[in-house]
Amino acid sequence: MKKLFAILLTLSLMFAVCGCDFLKDAADLAANPIAQAKTFEVEGISIDLTTDFLQMDFVNEDYDFIIGDKTLTIMGEKFLNSETELGEFTVNEFAEYHRFLLEKINPTELSDLGGIPTMQYTTSSDDGGNITAAVMYYKAEDCFWVITFAADSEKFSKIYDDICEYAESVEV
């Protein structure tokens, strides 16, 4: 009983001296440990992210993979050359073709991010907000990959540099 009382007294004094900010920082650190680099590999494609990201086990028929953290969702879609008959297209031609298919959501003109054809669009989300997406295009020997980086529109511009870094790490 004396030990328990001594421990409680010590903790009370520590709180009085250190304040509650220490507890908040400790709780934040426990909830959000420092992220480490992590490479995700799926069906012949890899992307360098961090340990904050998790790969979804369940993927619907629209995407070959979905990886996300609390802010950003990354979705990959594979277009096999044999299914699309687009194998002779360059990656830029395929990107323009895909952009045409997405015309209803009014994507931006294609731009170039270090050799990666890129476009953006904004669409409404189920919760009444908006989602902004950056779509990047890659060509492998037997397919094209369309990688979409999507986030809440209010946060998108704040994480755009990270999105660019992730997009440039993709290897097919």
C-alpha positions as CSV (number, residue, x, y, z in Angstrom):
1,M,0.0,0.0,0.0
2,K,2.9,2.4,0.8
3,K,4.5,1.6,-2.5
4,L,1.3,2.4,-4.4
5,F,0.9,5.7,-2.5
6,A,4.5,6.6,-3.2
7,I,4.1,5.9,-6.9
8,L,0.9,8.0,-7.1
9,L,2.5,10.8,-5.2
10,T,5.5,10.7,-7.5
11,L,3.3,10.8,-10.6
12,S,1.3,13.7,-9.2
13,L,4.4,15.7,-8.6
14,M,5.8,14.8,-12.0
15,F,2.5,16.1,-13.6
16,A,2.7,19.3,-11.6
17,V,6.3,19.9,-12.6
18,C,6.1,18.8,-16.3
19,G,2.6,19.8,-17.1
20,C,0.2,17.9,-19.3
21,D,2.0,18.8,-22.6
22,F,4.4,15.9,-21.9
23,L,1.5,13.4,-21.7
24,K,0.0,14.8,-24.9
25,D,3.3,14.5,-26.8
26,A,3.8,11.0,-25.4
27,A,0.3,10.0,-26.5
28,D,0.9,11.5,-30.0
29,L,4.2,9.7,-30.4
30,A,2.6,6.4,-29.3
31,A,-0.2,6.9,-31.8
32,N,2.0,8.2,-34.6
33,P,5.5,6.7,-34.3
34,I,8.1,8.1,-36.7
35,A,7.4,6.7,-40.2
36,Q,10.1,4.6,-41.8
37,A,10.6,4.1,-45.5
38,K,8.8,1.1,-47.0
39,T,8.5,-0.2,-50.5
40,F,5.2,-1.7,-51.6
41,E,5.4,-4.2,-54.5
42,V,2.3,-5.4,-56.4
43,E,2.1,-7.3,-59.7
44,G,5.5,-6.1,-61.1
45,I,5.2,-2.5,-59.9
46,S,6.8,-0.9,-56.8
47,I,6.4,2.4,-55.0
48,D,8.4,3.8,-52.1
49,L,6.2,5.1,-49.4
50,T,6.4,5.0,-45.6
51,T,5.2,2.7,-42.8
52,D,2.3,5.0,-42.3
53,F,0.7,3.4,-45.4
54,L,-1.2,0.2,-45.4
55,Q,-2.1,-2.0,-48.4
56,M,-5.8,-2.9,-48.6
57,D,-6.4,-6.7,-48.7
58,F,-9.8,-6.2,-50.4
59,V,-9.7,-4.5,-53.7
60,N,-12.7,-4.0,-55.9
61,E,-12.7,-4.9,-59.6
62,D,-11.7,-1.3,-60.6
63,Y,-8.2,-1.4,-59.1
64,D,-5.4,-3.8,-58.9
65,F,-4.1,-2.3,-55.6
66,I,-5.1,0.3,-53.1
67,I,-2.7,1.7,-50.5
68,G,-3.5,4.4,-48.1
69,D,-2.7,6.4,-44.9
70,K,-4.9,8.8,-43.0
71,T,-4.5,11.5,-45.7
72,L,-3.7,10.0,-49.1
73,T,-5.1,7.0,-51.0
74,I,-3.1,5.5,-53.9
75,M,-4.9,3.4,-56.4
76,G,-3.3,1.4,-59.2
77,E,-5.0,0.1,-62.3
78,K,-3.4,-2.1,-64.9
79,F,-4.3,-2.0,-68.5
80,L,-2.9,-5.1,-70.3
81,N,-1.8,-4.4,-73.9
82,S,-3.5,-7.6,-75.1
83,E,-6.9,-6.4,-73.6
84,T,-6.6,-2.8,-74.8
85,E,-4.9,-3.2,-78.1
86,L,-2.9,-0.1,-77.1
87,G,0.5,-1.8,-76.9
88,E,1.9,0.4,-79.7
89,F,0.9,3.6,-77.9
90,T,3.6,5.6,-76.1
91,V,2.9,6.4,-72.5
92,N,1.9,9.9,-73.5
93,E,-0.5,8.6,-76.1
94,F,-2.1,6.3,-73.6
95,A,-2.3,9.1,-71.0
96,E,-4.2,11.3,-73.6
97,Y,-6.5,8.4,-74.4
98,H,-7.2,7.8,-70.7
99,R,-7.7,11.5,-70.2
100,F,-10.3,11.5,-73.0
101,L,-12.1,8.6,-71.2
102,L,-12.3,10.7,-68.0
103,E,-13.6,13.8,-69.8
104,K,-16.8,13.9,-67.7
105,I,-14.8,14.8,-64.6
106,N,-13.0,17.5,-66.5
107,P,-9.3,16.6,-65.9
108,T,-6.6,19.1,-66.5
109,E,-4.4,19.0,-69.6
110,L,-1.6,16.6,-69.3
111,S,1.6,17.9,-67.8
112,D,5.0,16.3,-67.3
113,L,6.4,15.4,-63.9
114,G,10.0,14.3,-64.5
115,G,9.0,12.3,-67.6
116,I,5.7,11.0,-66.0
117,P,2.5,12.2,-67.8
118,T,0.3,13.7,-65.2
119,M,-3.2,15.2,-64.9
120,Q,-5.4,16.3,-62.1
121,Y,-9.1,16.5,-61.4
122,T,-11.5,17.3,-58.5
123,T,-14.7,15.5,-57.8
124,S,-17.2,15.5,-54.9
125,S,-16.9,12.9,-52.2
126,D,-19.7,11.0,-50.4
127,D,-19.4,13.2,-47.3
128,G,-20.1,16.4,-49.2
129,G,-16.5,17.6,-49.5
130,N,-14.2,17.4,-52.5
131,I,-11.5,15.0,-53.5
132,T,-8.5,16.1,-55.7
133,A,-6.6,13.5,-57.6
134,A,-3.3,13.4,-59.4
135,V,-3.2,10.7,-62.1
136,M,0.2,9.4,-63.2
137,Y,0.9,7.1,-66.2
138,Y,3.6,4.4,-66.6
139,K,4.3,1.9,-69.3
140,A,5.7,-1.6,-68.7
141,E,6.4,-4.2,-71.4
142,D,3.0,-5.8,-71.4
143,C,0.8,-3.1,-69.8
144,F,0.1,0.5,-68.8
145,W,-0.3,1.5,-65.2
146,V,-2.6,4.3,-64.1
147,I,-1.7,5.4,-60.6
148,T,-4.1,7.8,-58.9
149,F,-3.1,9.7,-55.8
150,A,-6.2,11.1,-54.1
151,A,-6.8,13.2,-51.1
152,D,-9.2,15.7,-49.5
153,S,-9.1,18.8,-51.7
154,E,-8.2,21.0,-48.6
155,K,-5.2,18.9,-47.9
156,F,-4.1,18.1,-51.4
157,S,-1.9,21.1,-52.0
158,K,-0.1,20.6,-48.7
159,I,0.9,17.1,-49.6
160,Y,1.5,17.6,-53.3
161,D,5.3,17.6,-52.9
162,D,5.1,14.2,-51.2
163,I,2.8,12.9,-53.9
164,C,5.4,13.9,-56.5
165,E,8.1,12.2,-54.6
166,Y,6.0,9.0,-54.3
167,A,5.2,9.2,-58.0
168,E,8.8,9.5,-59.0
169,S,9.7,6.4,-56.9
170,V,7.4,4.1,-59.0
171,E,9.2,1.4,-60.9
172,V,7.5,-0.9,-63.4
